[in-house]
């Protein structure tokens, strides 16, 4: 098992690394050339700039049983298609049962934004310590679940 993080502006990288180190799981952080990452634990892959370049590189690298951390529903859907596990930075697990609904909601929200004359959005709310705690608990549960599933194969 390996953990892949869509690390462009990802607020949970250090939480992922801490849990991964405790469980002796390798981590690969992927980012584009517009971001600078440093890590004492993870492998860092800098992918050439381009629309979705990091997303496709991440999906090409992941294998069945790996864990993908991403806020991109499309990346999560492709990871699930490769029988990897996927988790949002909120701590929500992406599953085969919820991914279609999430993709539909994303599509509808994008269509609604395009229909409005103003294109600026207020953005996501500020991340709280409670958000980090929730992510960490959920992420640790996913590691345990993925590890247990790997043992049963």
N, C-alpha and C positions, 0 to 999 in steps of 0.2 A: 504494500500500500504506500502511496505517496500523496501528498497534499499539494494541489495547485491553486495558487491565488491570483485572481485577476486583480493585480495590485495597483493599477492606476487609481489614485485617490481612495484607496481602501482603508477605512479607519480601524480595522480589526487585525492588521498584520501582526502586531506584537502579541496579541492574545492567541492567535493561531500558532505562532512560533513557540510560545511558552507551553501550550498544551501538547504540541507536536514533540518538543524536546523531552517533556516528561514521559511521553509514550514511545520515544525513539523512532519517530516517523520523519522521513525526509520531507522537506518543504521546498517548493519551487515558486518563486515570485516572478510573475511576468508583467512587464510594463513596456510602454512605448518609449521612443527616444525623447519625448517631451518631459519625462519624469526621471528623477534621480532617486534611486533607492540604495540603501546600505543595510547590511545585515551581518550579524556575527554567526547566524545559524543557517539561514536559507541560501539555496542556490538562486542567483538572480539571472534571469534571461531578459535582455533588452531586445525588443522586437522592432523592426523598422516601422516608421510612421506609415500610416495608411488606415483607411476606414476598416475597422474590424480585424486588423492584422493580429493584434494580441489575442482576440477572441478565437480566431481560427488556429493560431499556434497552440493555445492552451488545449483546445479540443483535440488537436492532432497528437498532443503529448499524452493526454490522460488515457488510462486503461481501465478495464473492469475492476471495480473494487477501490479505485482511487477516490479521493475527496476533492471536490472543486468548490472554492469559495468565490462567489460572484454575485453582483447585484443585477446582472444582465440575464433576463429570463431566456433569451435566445441561447446564450452560452449554457445555461442550466439545462435547457431542453436537449441540446446536442450532447452534453455530458451524460444525461440520463439515457440517451440513445446508445451510448457506449457502455452502459451498465456501470457507470461511476455514480457516486453519491454527490449531491450538490446542496449547498446551504447559502442562504442570503446573509448579508452582514447584519440583518436584524435578528438572525437566529432561526428564521423559518426554513425548514427543510423543503427542498423542491422534491416532489415525488411524481410518479406517473399518474397519480390520482389528482394532483392539483395543477400540473404544468399547463394543461390545455386552457384551463380557466384563467390562469395568470397571463398567458399569451394573448388571450382574447381581451382581457381587461387592458393590457398594454396597447393593443391595436385600437381599441375604442377610445382610450385617452389620447392617443396620438391624433386620431381623426378629429376629436373634439378640439384639440389645440389648434389644428390646421383650420378649422372652421371659424375660429375667433379671429378678429382683426388684429388684436395685440398678441404678440408672440413672447412676451416676457412673463416668466413665472416667478413666484416668490422663492422657489427652491425648497429643499427638505428642511425640516426643523432641526435645530441644533441637537447633536448627539449628547446623551446624558450618561453618567456612570451606571445608571440602571440598565440602559441599552447595552452597555458593554458587559455587564453582569449576565443579562439574559442571553446574549450571544455566547458567552463563554460556557454557560451551563448547557445550552443546546448543542454547541460544538463538541463539548466533551461527551455528551450523550451520543452524538453521531459517530465519533471515533470509537466508542465502545460498541455500538451497533455494527459498524463496518468491520471491526476487528473480530467480533463474534461470528459474523457472517462469513468472513474469510476462513476462520477455523473450521467451519462446517463444510467447506468445499472439499 
